[in-house]
Amino acid sequence: VQLQASGGGLVQPGGSLRLSCTASGSIFSINALDWYRQAPGKQRELVASIASVGRTYYANAAKGRFTISRDNAKNTVYLQMNDLKPEDTAIYYCKLKSWWGQGTLVTVSS
């Protein structure tokens, strides 16, 4: 399985970004997918998860601002991030079982 993440970039506080992660292979639709992030000098942390049937989980820092979704036909999981804050600055990684994407950098700064 290979995971390709994209959509990161530089955004001002209060702005929005949508991250995408596309997976190869046939196991996408039957497994949960996660978005993690790792800020400089900090441990990697779970941001949001979506189960195969669509049930979602959000870390407290993401609740009310981030939305995780999936398109099984496209083998893609999304993370819509709104009202971004400087503390959201991190490398964001998607994860499918034991496989990790390469990460996409999100920088929130004025």
C-alpha positions as CSV (number, residue, x, y, z in Angstrom):
1,V,0.0,0.0,0.0
2,Q,1.2,3.5,-0.8
3,L,-0.3,6.7,0.5
4,Q,0.1,10.0,-1.2
5,A,-0.8,13.1,0.8
6,S,-1.2,16.5,-0.6
7,G,-2.9,19.9,0.0
8,G,-0.6,21.5,2.6
9,G,0.7,25.0,2.3
10,L,1.0,28.4,3.9
11,V,-2.2,29.9,5.1
12,Q,-3.1,32.9,7.3
13,P,-4.8,32.4,10.7
14,G,-8.5,31.9,10.2
15,G,-7.9,30.4,6.8
16,S,-8.8,27.0,5.4
17,L,-7.0,24.1,3.7
18,R,-8.2,20.7,2.5
19,L,-5.7,17.8,2.7
20,S,-6.1,14.8,0.6
21,C,-4.6,11.3,0.9
22,T,-4.9,8.8,-1.9
23,A,-4.1,5.1,-1.3
24,S,-3.1,2.4,-3.7
25,G,-4.3,-1.1,-3.2
26,S,-7.7,-2.7,-2.6
27,I,-7.9,-2.6,1.2
28,F,-8.9,1.1,1.4
29,S,-12.6,0.8,1.7
30,I,-12.6,-1.8,4.4
31,N,-10.3,0.0,6.8
32,A,-10.2,3.0,9.0
33,L,-8.0,5.9,8.0
34,D,-6.3,8.4,10.3
35,W,-4.8,11.9,10.0
36,Y,-1.9,12.6,12.4
37,R,0.2,15.6,12.8
38,Q,3.6,16.4,14.2
39,A,4.6,19.9,15.1
40,P,8.3,20.9,15.5
41,G,9.7,19.5,18.7
42,K,6.5,17.6,19.6
43,Q,5.3,14.0,19.4
44,R,3.1,12.9,16.5
45,E,-0.6,13.1,17.6
46,L,-3.8,11.8,16.2
47,V,-6.0,14.5,14.7
48,A,-9.0,12.6,13.3
49,S,-10.1,9.1,12.2
50,I,-12.8,7.8,10.0
51,A,-14.0,4.2,10.1
52,S,-14.9,2.1,7.0
53,V,-18.6,2.8,7.7
54,G,-18.0,6.5,8.1
55,R,-18.0,6.9,11.9
56,T,-15.6,9.7,12.8
57,Y,-13.4,10.6,15.8
58,Y,-11.7,14.0,16.4
59,A,-9.1,15.1,18.8
60,N,-10.2,18.0,21.0
61,A,-8.0,20.4,19.1
62,A,-9.8,19.5,15.9
63,K,-13.4,19.4,17.0
64,G,-15.6,22.0,15.4
65,R,-12.9,23.1,13.0
66,F,-11.8,20.0,11.1
67,T,-13.9,17.5,9.1
68,I,-12.6,14.1,8.0
69,S,-14.3,12.4,5.1
70,R,-13.6,9.6,2.6
71,D,-14.4,8.7,-1.0
72,N,-14.0,5.0,-1.3
73,A,-14.5,5.1,-5.1
74,K,-11.4,7.3,-5.3
75,N,-9.5,5.6,-2.5
76,T,-9.1,9.0,-0.9
77,V,-9.5,10.5,2.5
78,Y,-9.8,14.2,3.1
79,L,-9.2,16.5,6.0
80,Q,-11.0,19.9,5.7
81,M,-9.4,22.3,8.1
82,N,-11.2,25.6,8.8
83,D,-10.4,28.5,11.2
84,L,-6.7,27.5,11.2
85,K,-4.5,28.7,14.0
86,P,-0.7,29.0,14.3
87,E,-0.7,26.0,16.7
88,D,-2.0,23.9,13.8
89,T,1.3,24.3,12.1
90,A,2.7,20.8,11.6
91,I,3.4,18.1,9.1
92,Y,0.2,16.2,8.6
93,Y,0.3,12.4,7.9
94,C,-2.3,10.0,6.8
95,K,-2.3,6.5,8.0
96,L,-3.9,3.3,6.9
97,K,-3.3,0.3,9.2
98,S,0.5,0.2,9.5
99,W,1.2,2.3,6.4
100,W,2.0,6.0,6.6
101,G,1.9,8.7,3.9
102,Q,4.9,10.9,3.4
103,G,3.4,13.9,5.1
104,T,2.3,17.3,3.9
105,L,3.4,20.5,5.6
106,V,0.8,23.0,6.9
107,T,2.1,26.4,8.0
108,V,-0.3,28.8,9.6
109,S,1.2,32.3,9.9
110,S,0.5,35.9,9.1
